[in-house]
Structure formats: C-alpha cells, structure tokens
Amino acid sequence: DTSQVKTYFHHKTPTESEWCSVLDALKYASKRDEGFLEVENDNLGLVRMLIKEIEPVNPIHYPYYSSIQTQLKNFDYVAIRWIPREMNSAHDIFRLK
C-alpha cells in the first residue's frame, strides 16, 4: 500500500531510518494479518544482518533489530532481498535535489 508514507526527521543517521522503515513495514503487514511478506532494501549491511541474524554494532540500531526479530515471528514466510541502490527506482523518487 503506497499510501503509507512516513518521514524520519528525528533519526540520527540514514541507516537508522532504514532500520525503522523495515520495522514499520513488518508492523504494518502484521496488522493486516499478512502471512507472507517480501522485504526489499538497498542497504546491503542491513540486509546481511537480518539474513544472517547478526546484531548491529551501533547501539542506535539494536532496538530496531530486536523488534524486527520479534515481528518476524508473526509471519509464515518472509523473504529479504537486497536491491542495489543504483537499481532501486524508489531511491530517485525520494532524493532531495
């Protein structure tokens, strides 16, 4: 549902916004009682940590990681895929000029 748009102006780093956006997507899908979910993100480090279940080193990101792991239990199937930034068409939509 593309009508769900959220801004993260209070975040300390762009990566914090990436973590939060994944968590928000999981919460939204869970609220809609979705059983299967495909998550795409252009932050390779974040995707690797989620796939390999590696806790983030930055303490700012850990609460998101922990909450994401909890949310993942609400689904029968979750696919997590990395999209290279230069191939992510949404990246250009939100770029500030």
C-alpha positions as CSV (number, residue, x, y, z in Angstrom):
1,D,0.0,0.0,0.0
2,T,1.9,3.1,-1.2
3,S,-0.4,5.4,0.7
4,Q,1.6,4.7,3.8
5,V,4.4,7.3,3.8
6,K,6.4,8.2,6.9
7,T,9.3,10.6,7.4
8,Y,12.1,10.1,9.9
9,F,13.5,13.6,10.5
10,H,14.4,12.8,14.1
11,H,16.8,9.9,13.3
12,K,20.5,10.4,13.9
13,T,21.7,8.5,10.8
14,P,20.2,7.5,7.4
15,T,20.8,3.8,8.4
16,E,18.6,4.3,11.5
17,S,15.8,5.3,9.0
18,E,16.5,2.2,7.0
19,W,16.1,0.0,10.1
20,C,12.9,1.8,11.2
21,S,11.4,1.5,7.7
22,V,11.8,-2.3,7.8
23,L,10.3,-2.4,11.2
24,D,7.4,-0.2,10.2
25,A,6.7,-2.4,7.1
26,L,6.7,-5.6,9.3
27,K,4.3,-3.9,11.8
28,Y,2.0,-2.8,9.0
29,A,2.0,-6.2,7.3
30,S,1.4,-7.9,10.7
31,K,-1.5,-5.5,11.4
32,R,-3.0,-6.5,8.1
33,D,-2.6,-10.2,9.1
34,E,-0.3,-11.0,6.1
35,G,1.2,-14.4,6.3
36,F,3.8,-14.0,3.6
37,L,6.0,-11.0,3.1
38,E,8.8,-9.9,0.8
39,V,11.1,-7.1,2.0
40,E,13.4,-5.3,-0.3
41,N,16.0,-2.8,0.8
42,D,19.0,-1.1,-0.8
43,N,21.2,-1.2,2.4
44,L,23.3,-4.2,2.0
45,G,24.7,-4.1,5.5
46,L,21.2,-4.1,7.0
47,V,20.0,-7.0,4.7
48,R,23.0,-9.1,5.6
49,M,22.5,-8.6,9.3
50,L,18.8,-9.6,9.0
51,I,19.5,-12.7,6.9
52,K,22.5,-13.9,8.9
53,E,20.9,-12.7,12.2
54,I,23.9,-10.6,13.2
55,E,23.2,-8.0,15.8
56,P,24.1,-4.4,14.8
57,V,27.2,-2.9,16.3
58,N,25.7,0.6,16.5
59,P,23.6,0.7,19.7
60,I,21.1,3.1,18.0
61,H,20.2,0.3,15.6
62,Y,19.9,-2.6,18.1
63,P,16.3,-1.8,19.3
64,Y,15.1,-1.9,15.7
65,Y,16.9,-5.2,15.1
66,S,15.4,-6.7,18.2
67,S,11.9,-5.5,17.4
68,I,12.3,-6.8,13.8
69,Q,13.3,-10.3,15.1
70,T,10.2,-10.3,17.3
71,Q,7.9,-9.1,14.4
72,L,9.3,-11.8,12.1
73,K,7.7,-14.5,14.3
74,N,4.2,-13.2,13.2
75,F,4.7,-14.4,9.6
76,D,4.7,-17.8,8.0
77,Y,7.3,-16.7,5.4
78,V,9.5,-13.7,4.9
79,A,11.9,-13.1,2.1
80,I,14.5,-10.4,2.4
81,R,16.2,-9.2,-0.7
82,W,18.9,-6.6,-1.4
83,I,18.3,-4.2,-4.3
84,P,21.5,-2.4,-5.4
85,R,20.9,1.3,-4.8
86,E,21.5,2.2,-8.4
87,M,18.8,-0.2,-9.5
88,N,16.3,1.0,-6.8
89,S,13.9,3.2,-8.7
90,A,12.3,4.4,-5.5
91,H,15.7,5.9,-4.5
92,D,15.4,8.6,-7.1
93,I,11.8,9.4,-6.1
94,F,12.9,10.5,-2.6
95,R,16.2,12.1,-3.4
96,L,16.5,15.7,-2.3
97,K,17.9,18.0,-5.0
